[in-house]
Amino acid sequence: IDDATWEHHLRAGDYSEWFRHQIRDKELARETAEAEKDEMLSAQESRKHVLDAVRRRYTAPATAPEE
């Protein structure tokens, strides 16, 4: 989405609310809320913050652990 739309929803707290109530992930919501409250972050920086949080929580390791 374009920067203006991203920032509109970011500043409204929509992303953290969605993670909290639809995804039911309070920790991801908390991390996302940090980006929502940090007005010094650019659209690109806040996207990276949120995307990194999602990836940390929902990306499986590239290789299976050795048994």
C-alpha distances in whole Angstrom, upper triangle without the diagonal:
4,7,8,6,6,10,11,11,12,15,16,16,14,13,17,18,17,18,21,22,20,20,23,23,24,24,21,20,22,21,17,19,20,17,16,20,20,19,20,17,14,11,11,14,13,11,14,16,14,14,17,19,17,19,22,22,21,22,26,28,28,32,34,36,40,42
4,6,6,6,9,10,11,12,14,16,17,16,15,19,20,19,20,24,24,23,23,26,26,26,26,23,22,24,22,18,20,21,17,16,19,19,17,18,16,13,9,10,14,13,11,14,17,16,16,19,20,20,21,24,25,24,25,29,31,31,35,37,39,43,45
4,6,5,6,8,10,10,12,14,15,15,14,17,19,19,20,23,24,23,24,26,25,25,25,21,21,22,20,17,18,18,14,14,16,16,14,15,12,9,6,8,11,10,10,13,15,14,15,18,19,19,21,23,24,24,25,29,31,31,35,37,39,43,45
4,5,5,6,9,10,11,12,14,14,15,18,19,19,21,23,24,23,24,26,26,26,26,23,21,23,21,18,18,19,15,14,16,16,14,15,13,11,8,11,14,13,12,16,17,16,18,21,21,21,24,26,27,27,28,32,34,34,38,40,42,46,48
4,5,5,6,8,10,11,13,11,12,15,16,16,18,20,21,20,21,24,23,24,24,21,19,21,20,16,17,18,15,13,16,17,15,17,15,13,10,12,15,13,12,16,17,15,16,20,20,20,22,25,25,25,26,30,32,33,36,38,40,44,46
4,6,6,6,9,10,11,10,10,13,14,14,15,18,19,18,19,21,20,21,21,17,16,18,17,13,14,15,12,11,14,14,13,15,12,10,7,10,12,9,8,12,13,11,13,16,16,16,19,21,21,21,23,27,29,30,33,35,37,41,43
4,5,5,6,8,10,10,10,13,15,15,17,19,20,20,21,22,21,21,21,18,16,17,16,13,13,14,10,9,11,11,10,12,10,9,6,10,11,9,9,13,13,12,14,17,17,18,20,22,23,23,25,29,31,32,36,37,39,43,45
4,5,6,6,9,9,10,13,14,14,17,18,19,19,21,22,22,22,22,19,17,18,18,14,14,15,13,10,12,14,12,15,13,12,10,14,15,12,13,16,16,15,17,20,20,20,23,25,25,25,27,31,33,34,38,40,41,45,47
4,6,5,6,5,7,10,10,11,13,15,15,16,17,19,18,18,19,16,14,16,16,12,12,14,12,9,12,14,13,16,14,14,11,14,15,12,12,15,15,13,15,18,17,17,20,22,22,22,24,28,31,32,35,37,38,42,44
4,5,5,6,6,8,10,11,12,14,16,16,17,18,17,17,17,14,12,13,12,9,9,10,8,5,9,10,10,13,11,11,9,12,12,8,9,13,12,10,13,15,15,15,18,20,20,21,23,26,29,30,34,35,37,40,42
4,5,8,9,10,12,13,15,16,17,19,19,20,19,18,19,16,14,14,14,11,9,11,9,5,7,9,8,12,11,12,11,14,14,11,12,15,14,13,16,18,18,18,22,23,23,24,26,30,32,34,37,39,40,43,46
4,5,8,9,9,11,14,14,15,16,18,19,18,17,19,17,13,15,15,12,10,13,12,8,10,12,12,15,15,15,14,17,17,14,15,18,17,15,18,20,19,19,23,24,23,24,27,30,33,35,38,39,40,44,46
4,6,6,6,9,10,11,12,14,15,15,15,14,15,13,10,11,12,9,7,10,9,6,8,11,12,16,14,16,14,17,16,12,13,16,14,12,16,18,16,16,20,21,20,21,24,27,30,32,35,36,37,41,43
4,6,5,6,9,10,10,11,13,14,14,14,15,13,10,12,13,10,9,13,12,9,12,15,15,18,17,17,15,17,17,13,13,16,15,12,15,18,16,15,19,20,19,20,23,26,29,31,34,35,36,40,42
4,5,5,6,9,10,10,10,12,12,12,13,10,8,10,10,7,8,11,10,8,12,14,15,18,15,16,13,15,15,11,11,13,12,9,11,14,12,11,15,17,15,16,19,22,25,27,30,31,33,36,38
4,5,5,6,9,10,10,10,9,9,10,7,4,7,8,5,5,9,9,8,11,13,15,18,16,17,16,17,16,12,13,15,12,9,12,14,11,11,15,16,14,16,19,22,25,27,30,31,32,36,37
4,5,5,6,8,9,9,10,9,12,10,7,9,11,9,9,12,13,11,13,16,18,21,19,20,18,20,20,16,16,18,16,13,16,18,15,14,18,19,17,18,21,24,27,30,33,33,34,38,39
4,5,5,5,7,8,9,10,12,10,8,11,13,10,11,14,14,13,16,18,20,22,20,21,18,20,20,16,15,17,16,12,14,17,14,13,16,18,16,16,19,22,25,28,30,31,32,36,37
4,6,6,5,6,6,7,9,6,5,9,10,8,10,13,13,13,16,18,20,22,20,21,19,20,19,15,15,16,14,11,12,14,11,10,13,14,12,12,16,19,22,25,27,28,29,32,34
4,6,6,5,5,5,8,8,5,8,11,10,10,14,15,14,16,19,21,24,22,23,21,22,21,18,18,19,17,14,16,17,14,13,16,16,14,15,19,21,24,27,30,29,30,34,35
4,6,5,8,8,12,11,9,12,14,13,13,17,18,16,19,22,24,26,24,26,23,25,24,21,20,22,20,16,18,20,17,15,19,19,17,17,21,23,26,29,31,31,32,36,37
4,5,8,10,13,12,10,14,16,14,15,19,19,18,20,23,25,27,25,26,23,24,24,21,19,21,20,16,17,19,16,14,18,19,16,15,19,21,25,27,30,29,31,34,35
4,6,9,11,9,9,13,14,13,15,18,18,17,20,23,25,27,24,25,23,23,23,19,18,19,18,14,15,16,14,11,14,15,12,12,15,17,21,24,26,26,27,31,32
4,6,9,9,8,11,13,13,14,17,18,18,20,23,25,27,25,27,25,25,24,21,20,21,19,16,17,18,15,13,16,16,13,13,17,19,22,25,27,27,28,31,32
4,6,5,6,9,10,11,12,15,16,16,18,20,23,25,23,24,23,23,22,19,18,18,16,13,14,15,11,10,13,13,10,11,15,17,20,23,25,25,25,29,30
4,6,5,6,9,10,10,13,15,15,16,19,22,24,22,24,23,23,21,18,18,19,16,14,16,16,12,12,15,14,11,14,17,19,22,25,27,27,27,31,32
4,5,5,6,9,10,11,13,14,16,17,21,22,20,22,21,22,19,17,17,17,14,12,14,13,9,10,13,11,9,12,15,17,20,23,25,25,25,29,30
4,5,5,6,8,10,11,12,14,16,19,20,18,20,18,18,17,14,14,14,11,8,10,10,7,7,10,9,8,10,13,16,18,21,24,24,25,29,30
4,6,5,6,9,10,10,12,14,17,19,17,19,18,19,17,14,14,15,12,9,12,13,9,10,13,13,11,13,17,20,22,25,28,28,29,32,34
4,5,5,7,9,10,11,13,16,18,16,19,18,19,17,14,15,15,12,10,13,13,10,12,15,14,13,15,18,21,23,26,29,29,29,33,34
4,5,5,7,9,10,11,15,16,14,16,16,16,14,11,12,12,8,7,10,10,7,9,12,11,11,14,16,19,21,24,26,27,27,31,33
4,5,5,6,9,10,13,15,12,14,13,14,12,9,10,10,7,6,9,10,7,9,12,12,12,14,17,20,22,25,28,29,29,33,35
4,5,5,6,9,11,14,12,15,14,16,14,10,12,13,10,9,13,13,11,13,16,16,15,18,20,24,26,28,31,32,33,36,38
4,5,5,6,10,11,10,13,14,15,12,9,12,12,9,9,13,13,11,14,16,16,16,19,21,24,26,28,31,32,32,36,38
4,5,5,8,9,7,10,10,11,9,6,8,9,7,7,11,11,10,13,15,15,16,18,20,24,25,27,30,32,33,36,38
4,6,7,10,9,11,10,13,11,8,10,12,10,9,13,14,13,15,18,18,18,20,22,26,28,30,33,35,35,39,41
4,6,9,9,12,13,15,13,10,13,15,12,12,16,17,15,18,20,20,21,23,25,29,30,33,36,37,37,41,43
4,5,6,9,11,13,10,8,12,13,11,12,16,16,15,18,20,20,21,24,25,29,30,32,35,37,37,40,43
4,5,8,10,12,11,9,13,14,13,14,17,18,18,20,23,23,24,26,28,31,33,34,38,39,40,43,46
4,6,10,11,9,9,13,14,13,15,18,18,18,21,23,23,25,27,28,31,32,34,37,39,39,43,45
4,7,8,5,6,9,10,9,12,14,14,15,18,19,20,22,23,24,28,29,30,34,36,36,40,42
4,5,5,6,8,10,10,12,14,15,17,18,20,21,23,24,25,28,29,30,34,36,37,41,44
4,6,5,6,9,10,11,12,14,15,17,18,20,21,22,23,27,28,29,32,35,36,40,42
4,6,5,6,9,10,10,12,14,15,16,18,20,21,21,24,26,26,30,32,34,37,40
4,5,5,6,9,10,10,12,14,15,16,19,20,20,24,24,25,29,31,32,36,39
4,5,5,6,8,10,11,12,14,15,17,18,19,23,24,25,29,31,32,36,38
4,5,5,6,8,10,11,12,14,16,16,17,21,22,23,27,29,30,34,37
4,5,5,6,8,10,10,12,14,15,15,19,20,21,24,26,28,31,34
4,6,5,6,9,10,11,13,14,15,19,20,21,25,27,27,31,34
4,5,5,6,9,10,11,12,14,17,19,21,24,26,27,31,33
4,5,5,6,9,10,10,11,15,16,18,21,23,25,28,31
4,5,5,6,9,10,10,13,15,16,19,21,22,26,29
4,5,5,6,9,10,13,15,17,20,22,22,26,28
4,6,5,6,8,11,14,16,19,20,21,25,27
4,5,5,5,9,11,12,16,17,19,22,25
4,6,6,9,10,13,15,17,17,21,23
4,6,8,11,14,16,17,17,21,23
4,6,10,12,15,15,17,20,22
4,7,9,12,13,14,18,20
4,6,8,9,11,15,17
4,5,7,8,12,15
4,7,9,12,15
4,6,9,12
4,6,9
4,6
4
